[in-house]
Amino acid sequence: MNTLELARSQFAITTLFHFIFVPMSIGLASWVALCQTLHFATGKEVYLRMTRFWGKFLLISIAIGVVTGIVQEFQFGMNWAEYSRYVGDVFGAPLAMEGLAAFFLESTFIGLWIFGWGRLSPKVHLATIWLTAIGTVLSAYFILAANSWMQHPVGYRLNPITHHARLTDIFAVLLNSTVLLAFPHTIFGAFTTGGSLVIGISAWYLLRQRDVDVFSRSIRMALPLTLVAVFLTMGFGDGQGRLMSVQQPMKMASAEALYNTTKGAGLSLFAVGPFERHPERLGVDVTLPHVESLIATLSWDGTVKGINQVNAEEERKYGPGDYAPIIGVTYWTFRLMIGAGVLIFLLAIAGLALMPSRRLERARWFHRAALAAIVLPIVANWSGWIFTEMGRQPWVVYGLLKTSDARSANVASSSIIISLTAYLLVYGVLTAIGARLFVREIKHGPAAPSGDGDGVPGERMPPDLALAY
Amino acid sequence: MREPSFLQTVWFALIGVLWVGYFVLEGFDFGVGMLVRALGRDNAEKRALIHTIGPVWDGNEVWLLTAGGATFAAFPGWYATLFSGFYLALLLILLALIVRGVSFEFWGKEDSPRWRAAWEWALAGGSFLAALLWGVGFANIVHGVPMNAHHEVTATIWDLLHPYALLGGLVTLALFLAHGAIFLTLRTRGVLLERARGVARWSTRVAVVLLAGFIAWTASDQAVGGTKVSALALAALAVASAAAVPFALASRREGIAFALSAGAIALLFVGLFVWLYPDALRSTTASAFDLTLRQASSSQYTQIVMTVVAVLLVPVVLAYQGWTYWVFRHRLGGDDFEGTPTPVAVLEKKLGSAERASST
């Protein structure tokens, strides 16, 4: 691997690892806030037990998400100094806003929530979890606005002397058409992630018929919410696809491995090409006739641009070169993302169909499927990000700056090898511990109802210890 | 042209404020992190110590993230030069922050002595390393680093670990340790309070000596003129502020002691930023290669946008963070967290604390 590939691997690995926990935290924060609101409104103890049980997963997820997020804030400057100099004027603003508007909010109020049980009034304590949840969602908006600028740069001009991008319209950046679709897609994806986790873990308990009151209620609440979330994720994703065929036609063409511009293009279901960067042709290609044109242009015989034609267009604009990403990666990550989404959708439909009777609590096949399905949103989130970032290559900022021109010239590959090794080790240990704690919390189960507590009367655990360290 | 614009000066000052906020706040939770094992003799006491910073450390750390983000937005050239130039040193800091960050959450998750000890060491080690390395980093910024005409730092990590920088590291280490101990005198009671007072007394004295030495070295080593005189004056005030801490502690005025300690850290870093102005980073290779604020800056438009955002949001952030400190202002002791409430344990608890009280 050369220095550029090392730096790219490091960004990919640290970001994907961070992105296991981010959607989980966003989804669970709102879910826990919902449970606590129901407890506040109804006073039913089952909702309190749900709040505390799911709260533990939220906290483990946030703990790992927060510490791995520190790296994200600094690695642009560490490995991508040229990128930072080039885009800082535009890209830095949403990043700083994320810190001021979102990180402070979530970090401060999660502390108040953890340690505030019994110390804050129930109403104020409820507000702290909602403010945390709002912080997680706001943070997603700002970082996606920054990322959307890399996909579709708007509201800037190039500085005539330095040739760096200069912000001219912050509202154009914050209201970029790309972020207006990427944000709901990602947020509903995060809600799907949280929902799938709740459904899967609840299924584990139903399989063993443990604490059925807590988990029957959890799964019955989570199923319809997850169905709506995954449906909206797909809906906004569909809109993103159409926007992308206008803004980044190369990415769309390579998502479909469509080499030549086609009228009435078919939707490729399964394609295999020679194992090379640019196969130029496909060995096997199973397609649904006309469907791709229908999706991309909303017309049966619409024209979908092919990789070769887009490349020729970009060569006219940016000079001779290869402007296509690695087709095998874009084609398959796109399918993995959609496939995983469809499976979650089907599972939620199946669960919903079981709901009217008490069959949901007894359908062991469904419990097993739901438990296995916990990995699906992670697969979808990862492949979605790999697709959107690798599909933009060779550009780091589409049409403006190539990834190969973005690194820190003064950082040697030995330094990157050291940091990459260190991150792999530390993140590996964090994954192992996080997984172990998740399993422990699952086995441990929710707190017993207060009626049959085993404490000694008069000496109770301080209430803030329920979740605090 | 070297003179920065008004807005550039404002943003340089604001970034300075974010760093000062970060060190004043996270400074004490680094200190507490280093002291958990040293001051807590059993799990209940350790838990009480962790609880003094538990609700706030995460919010404190956001000051760092915001300082990073604000530097990116207002001075992209500085952000790029600094973080690529201090690559491995910053990596060590990040790893230290990761390890100590998860140790809070993980510590209480399993009830085995080995598990807890491992995370206590992680907390202490991470806090120690970060407290030391921030000083090393900033001493290098004061000193200047080898940097070429493209504003790329050409130093390796070994070039950054010269004696002057290491002294700077010891200064922040001692200051943060003392700051943590003083914070504990505000937030604990009983034996923990007594032990925290003990550490606060000696660590403040060590910090004063190291800080005075660092300032003397800085003054003798570099050409001092113009704003650098005021920078040194501010740093001297920092020494005075820290030197007053033992008197406040002796008269049991913990609040004043904490304010003085916070003042010392704040004055030191304000002095450091004044020292740097109007440069972002000086080159020891050739002064023509200095990175000025003007060169590192983003456009006026971006800085206006960010000023509006900061004016709207910073007061809100200060208000709710301040409120958090108000909510968690009560003193904690080991007896708040004594474990299984069996009659034997209660008896032991009473006997234990009586024994401890008589031995001190």
Interface residues (C-beta under 8 A of the other chain):
Chain A: L59 I60 A63 I64 V66 V67 T68 G69 I70 V71 E73 F74 F76 G77 M78 N79 A81 E82 S84 R85 V87 G88 D89 V90 F91 G92 A93 L95 A96 M97 E98 G99 L100 A101 F103 F104 L105 S107 T108 F109 I110 G111 L112 I114 F115 G116 R119 L120 N159 H164 R166 L167 T168 I170 S408 A409 N410 V411 S415 I418 S419 A422 V426 L430 I433 L437 R440 G455 V456 E459 R460 P462 L465 A468 Y469
Chain B: R47 I50 H51 G54 P55 V56 W57 D58 G59 E61 V62 L64 L65 T66 G68 G69 A70 T71 F72 A73 A74 F75 P76 G77 Y79 A80 T81 L82 F83 S84 G85 Y87 L88 L90 L91 L94 L95 L97 I98 V99 G101 V102 F104 E105 F106 W107 G108 K109 E110 H150 E152 V153 T154 S298 S299 Y301 T302 V305 M306 V309 A310 L313 V314 V317 Y320 Q321 T324 V327 F328 D336 F337 P341 T342 P343 V346
